Amino acid sequence: AALRPAMKLAGPALTVEVRPGDNLMIHAAMMLAKPGDVLVIDGKGDQTAALMGTIMLTACKKLGIAGVVIDGAVRDSNEIAEMGYPVFSVGTNPNGPTKNVPGRIGHPVSVGGVTVRSGDFIVADCDGVVVIEKEKLESLLKPAQEKVNAEAKRISDINAGNTATTWLNAALVTAGV
């Protein structure tokens, strides 16, 4: 979930797998990340220790990393919110992590039960996180824009007083109502 409702991000994933409660490989991934990357961290859903806090996230922001999606806990949530830096985590915990255990960078990870590969495109806002396979991204751009345009037109029509749903009667008949 978004650490704060206004947070949103988009960019290619750089995947990181860590052992529960240890953030050594996150530090390494930060040094490998390119501006615009989204760190996607498989922390095994562990919430016993925060894997990132204000210091690391300030560095991420300075490095141009677009944001962080972490299947683990963070800390310093008020300071992170004040920074306006997008962080999506499973929770918060003031306990600090260890920095002792190897992990992996750039390999497929599982975050929230979803497989993410480095290079997959991540889009996130207060409603959740979406992973788009890098091979499908190009083919989805046009239909996504068409959907945005159609919804904007529908909202405009409703604001102009046209609240009728043209599809409703057929759907009710099909449903046997």
C-alpha positions in Angstrom: 0.0 0.0 0.0 1.1 3.6 -0.5 2.7 5.0 2.5 0.5 8.1 1.9 -2.5 8.4 -0.4 -1.1 11.0 -2.7 2.0 8.9 -3.6 2.3 7.6 -7.2 5.1 6.3 -9.4 5.9 4.8 -12.8 9.0 3.3 -14.2 11.0 0.2 -15.0 11.7 -2.2 -12.2 15.1 -3.0 -10.7 14.4 -6.1 -8.6 16.1 -6.8 -5.3 15.7 -10.0 -3.2 16.8 -9.7 0.4 16.6 -12.0 3.4 14.0 -11.0 6.0 15.3 -8.1 8.2 18.4 -7.5 6.1 19.0 -4.6 3.7 22.5 -5.1 2.5 21.5 -5.8 -1.1 19.2 -2.8 -1.2 22.2 -0.6 -0.6 24.0 -2.4 -3.5 20.9 -2.0 -5.8 20.8 1.7 -5.1 24.3 2.0 -6.5 23.3 0.1 -9.6 20.0 1.8 -10.3 19.6 4.2 -13.1 17.5 7.4 -12.8 13.9 6.6 -13.3 14.1 3.0 -12.1 11.7 1.7 -9.4 13.3 -0.5 -6.8 11.1 -3.5 -6.4 12.2 -5.3 -3.2 11.2 -8.8 -2.2 11.5 -8.6 1.6 9.4 -11.8 2.1 6.6 -9.7 3.6 8.6 -9.5 6.8 7.5 -6.6 9.1 9.8 -7.3 12.1 12.4 -4.7 11.0 12.3 -1.7 8.6 14.4 -2.3 5.5 14.5 1.4 4.6 14.0 4.7 6.2 14.7 8.4 5.7 18.4 8.1 5.1 18.2 5.5 2.3 15.1 7.1 0.8 16.7 10.5 0.7 19.6 8.9 -1.2 17.1 7.2 -3.6 15.5 10.5 -4.3 18.9 12.2 -4.9 19.9 9.3 -7.2 16.8 9.9 -9.3 15.2 6.5 -8.4 11.5 7.0 -9.2 10.3 5.2 -6.0 10.3 2.0 -4.0 7.9 -0.9 -3.9 8.8 -3.1 -1.0 7.3 -6.3 0.3 8.6 -5.5 3.8 8.5 -2.7 6.3 9.9 0.8 6.3 10.3 3.4 9.0 10.3 7.2 9.4 6.9 7.4 7.5 6.2 11.0 8.5 9.6 12.2 7.2 9.1 10.2 4.0 5.6 11.7 3.5 7.1 15.2 4.0 9.7 14.4 1.3 7.0 13.5 -1.1 8.9 10.4 -2.1 6.7 7.5 -3.3 7.0 4.4 -1.2 4.7 1.4 -1.2 5.2 -1.1 1.6 3.4 -3.7 3.6 3.9 -1.8 6.9 6.1 0.2 9.2 8.3 -0.7 12.1 10.9 1.4 13.9 13.3 -1.5 14.3 16.4 -1.3 12.2 17.7 -4.0 9.8 21.0 -5.9 9.7 23.4 -5.5 6.8 25.0 -9.0 6.7 23.2 -11.3 4.4 23.7 -11.7 0.6 20.7 -11.6 -1.7 20.1 -11.0 -5.4 19.7 -8.1 -7.8 18.1 -8.2 -11.2 16.5 -11.7 -10.7 12.7 -12.3 -10.8 11.1 -11.7 -7.4 7.7 -12.2 -5.8 6.1 -9.1 -4.3 2.6 -9.4 -2.9 2.3 -12.8 -4.7 3.1 -11.3 -8.1 6.3 -12.1 -10.1 8.3 -9.1 -11.1 11.3 -9.1 -13.4 13.8 -6.3 -13.8 12.6 -4.2 -16.7 8.9 -4.9 -16.1 7.0 -1.6 -15.9 5.6 -0.6 -12.6 2.7 1.8 -12.1 1.4 2.6 -8.6 -0.9 5.0 -6.8 -3.2 4.9 -3.7 -5.3 2.1 -5.4 -2.3 -0.3 -5.6 0.6 -1.4 -7.7 0.4 -2.8 -11.2 3.2 -4.7 -13.0 3.2 -4.8 -16.8 5.5 -7.3 -18.4 8.1 -5.5 -20.4 7.3 -7.4 -23.6 3.6 -6.3 -23.4 4.2 -2.6 -22.6 4.3 -1.3 -26.1 1.2 -3.1 -27.2 -0.8 -1.7 -24.2 0.0 2.0 -24.7 -2.6 2.6 -27.4 -5.5 0.7 -25.7 -4.6 2.4 -22.4 -4.8 5.9 -24.0 -8.1 4.9 -25.6 -9.5 3.9 -22.2 -8.3 7.1 -20.6 -10.0 9.1 -23.4 -13.2 7.2 -23.2 -13.5 7.6 -19.4 -12.7 11.3 -19.7 -15.5 11.7 -22.3 -17.9 9.7 -20.1 -17.2 11.9 -17.1 -17.6 15.0 -19.4 -21.0 13.7 -20.6 -22.2 13.0 -17.1 -21.2 16.5 -16.0 -23.2 17.8 -19.0 -26.2 16.0 -17.7 -26.1 12.8 -19.8 -26.2 10.2 -17.0 -27.8 7.4 -19.0 -25.9 4.2 -19.4 -26.3 2.9 -22.9 -25.0 -0.6 -22.1 -27.2 -1.2 -19.0 -30.4 -2.6 -20.7 -28.5 -5.1 -22.8 -26.4 -6.2 -19.8 -29.5 -6.7 -17.7 -31.1 -8.8 -20.4 -28.0 -10.9 -20.8 -27.9 -11.5 -17.1 -31.5 -12.7 -17.2 -32.9 -9.8 -15.2 
